[in-house]
Amino acid sequence: MREKVNFIKDMLEVIDNLERCKESCGIPDGNLAIFKDGLKLITDQFYIKLRSHGIEKINPLGEKFDPSFHEAISVRDTDEPEIANCVVEVVDFGYKLSDRLIRPVKVIVGKLKKDAKEEEHSIGGDCPSS
C-alpha cells in the first residue's frame, strides 16, 4: 500500500502541471485550440486511470472549508457573508484513495471583511453552490 501511495504522490505532480498547461492555453488560435483539446484528452484519460485504481479527485469549490481535507494557502476578502469560510478557489486539487486522504486540496477561502455587515446570512452556514 505504501508503494502505491508514493507512486500516486509522484503522479499527482504530473497531473498538476498538465492542468496548469491546459489552463494557460486560452489564446484563440487554431493550433493552440487543438493543443488544448489534446491536453484535455490526456488529463481526462489520466483521471479515468486514477479512478480505476480507486483514486478520486477532490474538488470542493463552493463548499465550506474543511481542514480535514483542505489546506488553506490564502484568504480572499469578501463583502458577502454567505461565502465567508467557503472555498472560493482551488489552487491544487486533492486526492484520496478509498477513504484515505493522499493529499489535501490547496484552496483559497473567503473571509468576511471586518467592515462588512451581516444582514440576512450567518457566518458558517451553507456555502452557495458553484
C-alpha positions as CSV (number, residue, x, y, z in Angstrom):
1,M,0.0,0.0,0.0
2,R,2.8,2.4,0.9
3,E,4.4,1.9,-2.6
4,K,1.1,2.7,-4.2
5,V,0.7,5.9,-2.2
6,N,4.2,7.1,-3.1
7,F,3.5,6.4,-6.8
8,I,0.3,8.3,-6.6
9,K,2.0,11.3,-5.0
10,D,4.6,11.3,-7.7
11,M,2.0,11.2,-10.5
12,L,0.0,14.0,-8.9
13,E,2.8,16.4,-9.7
14,V,2.5,15.5,-13.3
15,I,-1.3,16.0,-13.5
16,D,-0.9,19.3,-11.7
17,N,1.4,20.5,-14.4
18,L,-0.8,19.2,-17.1
19,E,-3.7,21.1,-15.5
20,R,-1.7,24.3,-15.4
21,C,-0.7,23.9,-19.0
22,K,-4.2,23.3,-20.1
23,E,-5.4,26.4,-18.2
24,S,-2.7,28.6,-19.8
25,C,-3.7,27.8,-23.4
26,G,-6.6,30.3,-23.6
27,I,-5.3,32.2,-26.6
28,P,-7.7,31.8,-29.5
29,D,-5.6,30.2,-32.2
30,G,-6.3,27.1,-34.2
31,N,-3.1,25.3,-33.3
32,L,-3.5,26.2,-29.6
33,A,-7.1,25.0,-29.6
34,I,-6.0,21.6,-30.9
35,F,-3.2,21.5,-28.4
36,K,-5.6,22.4,-25.6
37,D,-8.1,19.7,-26.8
38,G,-5.2,17.2,-26.7
39,L,-4.2,18.2,-23.2
40,K,-7.8,17.8,-22.1
41,L,-7.9,14.3,-23.6
42,I,-4.7,13.4,-21.7
43,T,-5.9,14.7,-18.4
44,D,-9.3,13.1,-18.8
45,Q,-7.6,9.7,-19.5
46,F,-5.3,10.2,-16.5
47,Y,-8.3,10.7,-14.2
48,I,-10.0,7.7,-15.7
49,K,-6.9,5.6,-14.9
50,L,-6.7,7.0,-11.4
51,R,-10.3,6.2,-10.7
52,S,-9.8,2.7,-12.0
53,H,-7.2,2.3,-9.2
54,G,-9.6,3.7,-6.5
55,I,-8.2,7.3,-6.6
56,E,-10.6,10.2,-6.5
57,K,-10.0,13.8,-7.2
58,I,-11.4,16.2,-4.5
59,N,-12.8,19.5,-5.8
60,P,-14.5,21.5,-3.0
61,L,-15.1,24.7,-4.9
62,G,-18.1,26.5,-3.3
63,E,-18.1,24.2,-0.3
64,K,-17.5,25.0,3.4
65,F,-13.8,24.9,4.3
66,D,-12.9,21.6,6.0
67,P,-9.4,21.4,7.5
68,S,-9.7,17.6,7.4
69,F,-9.5,17.7,3.5
70,H,-8.5,21.3,2.7
71,E,-5.3,23.2,3.1
72,A,-5.9,27.0,3.1
73,I,-3.0,28.7,1.4
74,S,-4.6,32.1,1.4
75,V,-7.8,34.0,2.1
76,R,-9.8,36.3,-0.1
77,D,-11.7,39.2,1.5
78,T,-15.4,39.4,0.6
79,D,-18.4,41.6,1.4
80,E,-20.7,38.5,1.0
81,P,-21.3,36.8,4.3
82,E,-22.6,33.7,2.5
83,I,-19.2,32.9,1.1
84,A,-17.2,33.5,4.3
85,N,-15.4,30.3,5.3
86,C,-16.1,28.8,1.9
87,V,-13.7,27.6,-0.7
88,V,-13.6,30.3,-3.4
89,E,-10.7,28.9,-5.4
90,V,-8.9,25.6,-5.8
91,V,-5.2,26.0,-6.4
92,D,-4.3,22.3,-6.5
93,F,-6.8,19.5,-6.3
94,G,-6.7,17.0,-3.5
95,Y,-6.8,13.2,-3.9
96,K,-8.0,10.3,-1.8
97,L,-7.5,6.5,-2.1
98,S,-10.7,4.9,-1.0
99,D,-11.3,6.8,2.3
100,R,-7.6,7.7,2.9
101,L,-6.5,11.2,2.1
102,I,-3.4,11.2,-0.2
103,R,-3.1,14.9,-0.5
104,P,-5.3,17.7,0.8
105,V,-6.8,20.3,-1.6
106,K,-4.9,23.6,-1.6
107,V,-7.5,26.3,-1.5
108,I,-8.3,30.0,-1.1
109,V,-11.0,30.6,1.5
110,G,-13.4,33.5,1.6
111,K,-13.0,35.8,4.6
112,L,-15.6,38.4,5.6
113,K,-14.2,41.9,5.6
114,K,-14.3,43.4,9.0
115,D,-16.4,46.3,7.8
116,A,-18.9,44.1,6.0
117,K,-22.4,43.9,7.7
118,E,-24.1,40.7,8.5
119,E,-27.7,41.1,7.3
120,E,-29.5,38.1,6.2
121,H,-26.8,35.4,6.4
122,S,-24.9,33.9,9.3
123,I,-21.2,33.1,9.0
124,G,-20.6,29.3,8.9
125,G,-23.8,28.4,7.2
126,D,-24.1,26.6,3.9
127,C,-22.0,27.9,1.1
128,P,-23.7,28.8,-2.2
129,S,-23.3,26.1,-4.8
130,S,-20.9,26.8,-7.7
